[in-house]
Amino acid sequence: MSDGHVSGPTSDGHVSGPTSEPVSGSESAGPPVGASAAIRVLIVDDDALVRAGLTLMLKGAPTLQVVGAVADGAQVQAAIAEHSPDVVLMDIRMAGVDGIEATRGLRARRDAPEVIILTTFDADEHVFRALRAGAGGFLLKDTSPEGIVEAIRRVVAGEPSLSPSVTRRLIAHLLPEEDDRRKADARRVLSALSDREREVALAVGQGKTNAVIAGELHMSVGTVKGYISRILTKAGLDNRVQLALVVHDAS
């Protein structure tokens, strides 16, 4: 994997300096003239081989552009300012600032990119901390290349993307002794919404896409997106994954 697809790592697999690794090759220049804008992706992982492998894989995906790669969560803010990515693929366990803290910092930005956690660790603690920090996706590193590409496109479209095992863990984690508190909190959130907002929220909780919601509620996709944005602001939530959890807790 040392053929120059991702340049700049030191012998211990880290990148020296605060800037991200340059992505070599003409593929990084973006889509052809006249094509739709590429989804800009930043890779954050302390393993140089993983960074190189993801860069190589994503270069072959239409409409995706890897704009940089860094080895530590502490370098993420500078890389965001430099490259303005749409999506960040984020590992969890890294020296210095870990992926969850880095995600929390990113999602606090006005120009926050979407974040997909891509890791080998799917312990309950990691899953819930990542989602509470604002991650829009949580995938394991054994996810197929097609699955990773599809997840990137989904989060950019405002849809959550979770590995099946993560979804099962979310359901299993709903401990009986916490049900009453979660249910009361969730119902309080939903009761603060207008009737129409509540209809949209319930549809999100059922896993429906914006297009499906628009068809069922007889409104445009843009109107659905506007409702979801207002709901998230009212509820103090970061994304529709967290909204779906609230709807589930309220039921």
Long-range contacts (C-beta under 8 A, 24 or more apart in sequence): 1-48, 1-49, 1-52, 1-53, 1-56, 2-52, 5-52, 5-55, 5-56, 5-59, 6-48, 6-51, 6-52, 6-55, 6-69, 9-48, 9-51, 9-71, 13-46, 13-47, 13-48, 13-49, 13-71, 14-46, 14-48, 14-71, 14-72, 14-95, 15-69, 15-70, 15-71, 15-72, 15-75, 18-75, 18-78, 19-75, 19-78, 19-79, 19-82, 20-68, 20-69, 20-70, 20-75, 20-78, 20-79, 20-82, 20-83, 21-51, 21-68, 21-69, 21-70, 22-68, 23-55, 23-66, 23-67, 23-68, 23-69, 25-59, 27-59, 27-65, 28-59, 28-65, 28-66, 28-67, 30-65, 31-63, 31-65, 35-63, 36-63, 38-63, 38-64, 38-65, 39-63, 39-64, 39-65, 39-86, 39-87, 39-152, 39-153, 39-156, 40-65, 40-67, 40-83, 40-84, 40-85, 40-86, 40-87, 41-65, 41-66, 41-67, 41-85, 41-86, 41-87, 41-88, 41-89, 41-152, 42-66, 42-67, 42-68, 42-69, 42-70, 42-76, 42-79, 42-80, 42-83, 42-85, 42-87, 42-88, 42-89, 42-113, 43-68, 43-69, 43-70, 43-88, 43-89, 44-69, 44-70, 44-71, 44-72, 44-73, 44-75, 44-76, 44-79, 44-88, 44-89, 44-90, 44-91, 44-94, 44-99, 44-102, 45-69, 45-71, 45-89, 45-90, 45-91, 45-94, 45-118, 46-71, 46-72, 46-91, 46-93, 46-94, 46-95, 47-91, 50-91, 50-141, 54-89, 54-118, 54-148, 57-145, 57-148, 58-148, 58-149, 58-152, 61-145, 61-149, 63-153, 64-149, 64-152, 72-96, 72-97, 73-97, 73-98, 73-99, 73-101, 73-102, 74-102, 76-102, 76-105, 76-106, 77-105, 77-106, 80-106, 80-109, 80-111, 80-113, 84-111, 84-113, 85-113, 86-113, 86-114, 86-156, 87-113, 87-114, 87-115, 87-116, 87-152, 87-155, 87-156, 88-113, 88-114, 88-115, 88-116, 89-116, 89-118, 89-148, 89-152, 90-115, 90-116, 90-117, 90-118, 90-135, 91-117, 91-118, 91-119, 92-117, 92-119, 92-121, 92-126, 92-130, 93-119, 93-121, 99-130, 100-126, 100-129, 100-130, 100-133, 101-133, 103-130, 103-133, 103-134, 103-135, 104-133, 104-134, 106-134, 107-133, 107-134, 107-238, 114-155, 114-156, 114-239, 115-155, 116-151, 116-152, 116-155, 116-161, 118-143, 118-148, 122-163, 122-165, 122-166, 122-169, 124-169, 124-173, 127-166, 127-169, 127-170, 127-173, 128-173, 131-241, 131-242, 131-245, 132-242, 134-238, 134-239, 134-242, 135-239, 135-241, 136-160, 136-161, 136-239, 136-240, 136-241, 137-161, 137-162, 138-162, 138-163, 138-166, 139-163, 139-166, 140-165, 140-166, 157-210, 158-210, 158-225, 158-228, 158-240, 159-209, 159-210, 159-240, 160-239, 160-240, 160-241, 160-244, 162-241, 170-245, 174-248, 174-249, 182-249, 183-249, 183-250, 185-249, 186-246, 186-247, 186-248, 186-249, 186-250, 187-250, 189-235, 189-246, 189-250, 190-246, 190-247, 190-250, 192-234, 192-235, 193-231, 193-234, 193-235, 196-227, 197-227, 197-230, 197-231, 197-234, 200-224, 200-227, 200-228, 200-231, 201-231, 201-243, 201-246, 201-247, 202-247, 204-228, 204-231, 204-240, 204-243, 204-244, 204-247, 205-243, 205-244, 205-246, 205-247, 205-248, 205-251, 206-247, 207-244
